[in-house]
Amino acid sequence: MDGGMHTTEPVVDNGMFYLAVSTAHTPSASNGYVAAYDVAEQTTVWKRKNIARPGTPTIGNGTIYFATFGSEDANGTGFFALDSSNGETKWHKSASAGISDSLFTDGRLYVNMSAGAAHLDPSTGDVIWSTEGINSSACYADGKLFYAEGIALSADDGSVLWDVSTDEDQLQSATNGLVYSVKTGNAGPAVMARSVDDGSVEWSHSLSVDDSFWNATLAVANGHVFFRAGNSVRALDAKTGTEAWVHEVDAELTNAPAVGNNTLYIAGRTTLDQDDGDAVVTAIDTASGDRQWDYSFGSWNFDEYGPAAKTPVIADGRVYTTTYPMGSTLDWMYTEYADFHILGSSSKPTTTDGKTTETTTNTTSETSTVNATTSKSAPGQSTTQKTTSSTEMSKTTTTKSTTGTTGTATMTASNGQPGFGVLTTIGGLAGLGAYLRSRVERKE
């Protein structure tokens, strides 16, 4: 990427994915670019450079919206609305407007501004309504906006519907008549569900976690609320808050889970030692909590900090994720040592057109063993990624709970490799060349 995405996530839409990349992030420099790529063709469609460090984009109405963060510059900072097909500017607001945390839904664009929450005309950027005193990100459901600080607004006119901000839980996700939140503080951490109508608490699930700074990001799907607590992934029944299962992962989990295709994906690093280990993504069945596969991206020839993977984005049967040097306190390392990866989402190899190929599970078969592309390493060095043997990540325990009964099953993986395909690594001809060489070597 010639940069990093430690503070941003990819956005996927209609066969395209968009990256917001930082190329410089220091006290004296803040630069980056936003680019669009064709998934099937594996090509760059457009790239918008000469801007300050971008935030995660929002896409809708044929437009990609994003804020930038950096020194005051009328051309390179502020809030941008670009044509998603070619990267040309549709409209732009200066940094003084303080626009961030954009959300596009139901044909509308909602943002935070220096004056508070606002609804902007997505075609022009003109303010339709604004509500003062709100400064947090929002989620949306049923014509209502739910802000992290505990305030619900009407999406039509910005009027306050209810306010539970004194309860100090952070609203995160809304669906099926409930808005889910995370509570920290002296009373201890908890996951809560509130009514979208009046903010009243429907249920609260208290947690016993060792980390006093625990503050999970929730993923709500498939009738469950998923979150990370230490090196475990936990699932609660979305209607009642009762614990459905706990999955302990023999890795250092570093980011929030993501859900797609009835599977939960969690990312991190294969060891707790900061100068060791490989970036890894683990796939877990959402219903049972059983592990489906692990994928290791391979080691870097970089002695100080081992790489970790960020929260994946799941779309179109693929897993999109980035890697970074976890634990580093130097900003430039997060832009110098970072890669972007696209993986198949299942345990079966996936072709570049998105179709799943039927294969056997024989690990000596060409179709079930993958040698991935070249990973970025320290200057003057190179290293090759590898798939991890499933025995390397086999120390996982799944606890499943049902009403009135509790059962524990210890899961030991069979020998062999997880065997799902790496579609591509966006990083230039070096990565493509390594992949092609690996294919030739296996045929020989």
ABEGO torsion letter per residue (X at the ends): XGEBAAABBBBBBGGBBBBBBBABBBAABBBBBBBBBBAAAGBBABBBBGBBBBBBBBBEGGBBBBBBBEBBBAAABEBBBBBAAAGBBABBBBAAAGBBGBBBBGGBBBBBBAAEBBBBBAAAGBBABBBBGBBBBBBBBGGBBBBAAGBBBBAAAGBBABBAAAAGBBBABBBGGBBBBBBBEAAEBBBBBBBAAAGBBABBBBBBBABAABBBBBBBBGGBBBBBBEABBBBBBAAAGBBABBBBBBBBBABBBBBBGGBBBBBEBABABAABEBBBBBBBBAAAGBBABBBBAEBBBBAABBBBBBBBBBBGGBBBBBBBBBGBABAAAAAABBBBBBBBABABBBBAAGBBBBBBABAABAAABBBBBBBBBBBGBBBBBBBBBAAAAABBBBBBBBBGBBBBBBBBBBBEBAGBBBABBBAEAAAAAAAAAAAAAAAX
